[in-house]
Amino acid sequence: MHDLKQEHTINDHELWSKVSRNLFILIAIILSVQMLIEIIMQGNMPELRNEDWYSLVLSIISIDIIAFPIFYVLMRNIPNSNTGIIKRMGTKNFVIASSMCLGLGFIGNIIGLIFNIIFTIIKGGKIVNPAIDMLQNGNPIFFIIYGVILAPIVEEIIFRKLLLDKIRRYGDLIAVLTSGIAFGLMHMNLHQFFYATALGIMFAYITIKTNTIRYSIAIHMLINLSATIMGLLLAKEEYVTYAIIFVLIYLTVLTAGICLLLINFKKIKFEVADVIILDKKKIIFNSWTMCYILICIIFVILNILN
């Protein structure tokens, strides 16, 4: 019996290594494609790099068209964990979950802003939020198509479907934290890391409790839409009245979400692992996991220095 457990554990160590390897391949492809396109554009059509749609098209090509399909194929060969039946959330719980995500995301955003301010003071310059900067200076139609529709679908499939389905066997807590942190790191900038990690953890928790990504996709879209609307209204002086009304509604929902988080925090429960993990260091600190973390941190630092 002991030998069987040992063999099963080794297989699960190998499974985790394959998953983390695929995550590394995902981020490596995204960065490689983006750098290749940047080199080509710089040498042939440098003026296009200043267009408001350029960054979004770069993301669509590198992530959605090239990296995501390859990652999907790689992950198909890894067996899924036991997930159970799909559970309906209901309108009331969906509204509660959405407000809690908004509250948690706000807390993460504040933490990211604090770090951003600290590093900006140290190196000089002005405070920049990449998402807000892109929204205010770019075409809102492009941002809505990508940020509100395409990105939430692809990101939820990657982190709350393909990734989460493979690692839930290690226990809900490890799976939720891994999904959230990997999601935050993939944004590769300090301001969005805390915000994306907080939301990624919440999205993962919603997914494991409902056994479907439909709710995390919907809430992800809703949050990105609210951020888009707020950014657009605040960017235009003629919409200041509407902006004030929207901000008041936003703050009301935000406050309710933070209160609900505090009230329900002790009710959070995680299922234990399906497998017996004899050496957690081999699961968490394997070489592929470290490679993924390292490459993301390097680009976070590069973004801070730029």
Buried (B, 14 or more C-beta within 10 A) or exposed (E): EEEEEEEEBEEBBEBBBBBBBBBBBBBBBBBEBBEEBEEEBEEEEEEEEEEEBBBBBBBBBBBBEBBBEEBBEBBEEBEBBEBEEEEEBEEEBBEBBBBBBBBBBBBBBEBBBEBBEEBBEEEEEEEBBBBBEBBBEBBBEBBBBBBBBBBBBBBBBBBBBBBBBBBBBBBBBBBBBBBBBBBBBBBBBBBBBBBBBBBBBBBBBBBBBBBBBBBBBBBBBBBBBBBBBBBBBBBEEEEEEBBEEBBEEBEEBBBBBBEBBEEEEEEEEBBEBEBEBBEEEBBBEBEBBEBBBEBBEEBBEEBBEE
